């Protein structure tokens, strides 16, 4: 799932960059291209978010095991 979250973060960066480029575009053709890219990137990001939400939680390595308490520090002279 770590790879899915990393890819989702990459998509979010790409979405932000497309939004920036769309606003800065001087021609209507460029604005339209970035608008279409935004629609696709957002759809993919939504699908990825839904898939991540459906993933089962990571298994616990040692179920029921208590976390050990730290060892006492020895007094220094």
C-alpha atoms as a printed R data frame, in Angstrom:
   type eleno elety resid chain resno       x       y       z
1  ATOM     1    CA   UNK     A     1   0.000   0.000   0.000
2  ATOM     2    CA   UNK     A     2   3.002   2.265   0.507
3  ATOM     3    CA   UNK     A     3   3.559   2.352  -3.258
4  ATOM     4    CA   UNK     A     4  -0.085   3.281  -3.844
5  ATOM     5    CA   UNK     A     5   0.163   6.178  -1.393
6  ATOM     6    CA   UNK     A     6   3.389   7.347  -3.036
7  ATOM     7    CA   UNK     A     7   1.720   7.289  -6.447
8  ATOM     8    CA   UNK     A     8  -1.270   9.184  -5.069
9  ATOM     9    CA   UNK     A     9   1.072  11.871  -3.752
10 ATOM    10    CA   UNK     A    10   2.721  12.078  -7.180
11 ATOM    11    CA   UNK     A    11  -0.699  12.500  -8.796
12 ATOM    12    CA   UNK     A    12  -1.534  15.316  -6.388
13 ATOM    13    CA   UNK     A    13   1.690  17.093  -7.358
14 ATOM    14    CA   UNK     A    14   0.846  16.638 -11.042
15 ATOM    15    CA   UNK     A    15  -2.667  17.986 -10.459
16 ATOM    16    CA   UNK     A    16  -1.267  21.081  -8.754
17 ATOM    17    CA   UNK     A    17   1.200  21.609 -11.600
18 ATOM    18    CA   UNK     A    18  -1.548  21.250 -14.226
19 ATOM    19    CA   UNK     A    19  -3.691  23.774 -12.352
20 ATOM    20    CA   UNK     A    20  -0.776  26.206 -12.305
21 ATOM    21    CA   UNK     A    21  -0.055  25.705 -16.003
22 ATOM    22    CA   UNK     A    22  -3.733  25.996 -16.890
23 ATOM    23    CA   UNK     A    23  -3.978  29.369 -15.165
24 ATOM    24    CA   UNK     A    24  -0.757  30.606 -16.753
25 ATOM    25    CA   UNK     A    25  -1.600  29.420 -20.283
26 ATOM    26    CA   UNK     A    26  -2.035  32.242 -22.738
27 ATOM    27    CA   UNK     A    27  -3.803  30.273 -25.461
28 ATOM    28    CA   UNK     A    28  -7.189  28.612 -25.225
29 ATOM    29    CA   UNK     A    29  -5.746  25.431 -26.747
30 ATOM    30    CA   UNK     A    30  -3.270  25.059 -23.873
31 ATOM    31    CA   UNK     A    31  -5.936  25.816 -21.290
32 ATOM    32    CA   UNK     A    32  -8.167  23.152 -22.825
33 ATOM    33    CA   UNK     A    33  -5.382  20.572 -22.817
34 ATOM    34    CA   UNK     A    34  -4.597  21.180 -19.156
35 ATOM    35    CA   UNK     A    35  -8.313  21.096 -18.317
36 ATOM    36    CA   UNK     A    36  -8.605  17.644 -19.911
37 ATOM    37    CA   UNK     A    37  -5.472  16.462 -18.099
38 ATOM    38    CA   UNK     A    38  -6.883  17.719 -14.812
39 ATOM    39    CA   UNK     A    39 -10.100  15.784 -15.328
40 ATOM    40    CA   UNK     A    40  -8.155  12.581 -16.002
41 ATOM    41    CA   UNK     A    41  -5.635  13.028 -13.176
42 ATOM    42    CA   UNK     A    42  -8.416  13.789 -10.687
43 ATOM    43    CA   UNK     A    43 -10.377  10.716 -11.804
44 ATOM    44    CA   UNK     A    44  -7.299   8.518 -11.381
45 ATOM    45    CA   UNK     A    45  -6.565  10.052  -7.977
46 ATOM    46    CA   UNK     A    46 -10.149   9.407  -6.873
47 ATOM    47    CA   UNK     A    47  -9.943   5.764  -7.992
48 ATOM    48    CA   UNK     A    48  -6.646   5.343  -6.179
49 ATOM    49    CA   UNK     A    49  -8.031   6.906  -2.988
50 ATOM    50    CA   UNK     A    50 -11.003   4.535  -3.116
51 ATOM    51    CA   UNK     A    51  -8.739   1.529  -3.661
52 ATOM    52    CA   UNK     A    52  -6.550   2.549  -0.715
53 ATOM    53    CA   UNK     A    53  -9.640   2.934   1.478
54 ATOM    54    CA   UNK     A    54 -10.761  -0.608   0.578
55 ATOM    55    CA   UNK     A    55  -7.377  -2.173   1.383
56 ATOM    56    CA   UNK     A    56  -7.342  -4.287   4.525
57 ATOM    57    CA   UNK     A    57  -5.196  -2.943   7.341
58 ATOM    58    CA   UNK     A    58  -1.657  -4.241   7.553
59 ATOM    59    CA   UNK     A    59  -1.414  -7.372   9.688
60 ATOM    60    CA   UNK     A    60   0.018  -7.024  13.156
61 ATOM    61    CA   UNK     A    61   3.327  -8.870  13.461
62 ATOM    62    CA   UNK     A    62   2.638 -10.214  16.951
63 ATOM    63    CA   UNK     A    63  -1.049  -9.872  17.844
64 ATOM    64    CA   UNK     A    64  -1.737  -9.565  21.533
65 ATOM    65    CA   UNK     A    65   1.894  -8.894  22.385
66 ATOM    66    CA   UNK     A    66   2.497  -6.015  24.742
67 ATOM    67    CA   UNK     A    67   5.155  -3.477  23.992
68 ATOM    68    CA   UNK     A    68   8.054  -4.120  26.356
69 ATOM    69    CA   UNK     A    69   8.866  -1.445  28.872
70 ATOM    70    CA   UNK     A    70  12.226   0.256  28.442
71 ATOM    71    CA   UNK     A    71  15.045  -1.068  30.572
72 ATOM    72    CA   UNK     A    72  15.948   1.111  33.557
73 ATOM    73    CA   UNK     A    73  18.935   3.355  33.004
74 ATOM    74    CA   UNK     A    74  21.929   2.579  35.131
75 ATOM    75    CA   UNK     A    75  23.023   5.344  37.414
76 ATOM    76    CA   UNK     A    76  26.264   6.921  36.375
77 ATOM    77    CA   UNK     A    77  28.883   7.737  38.991
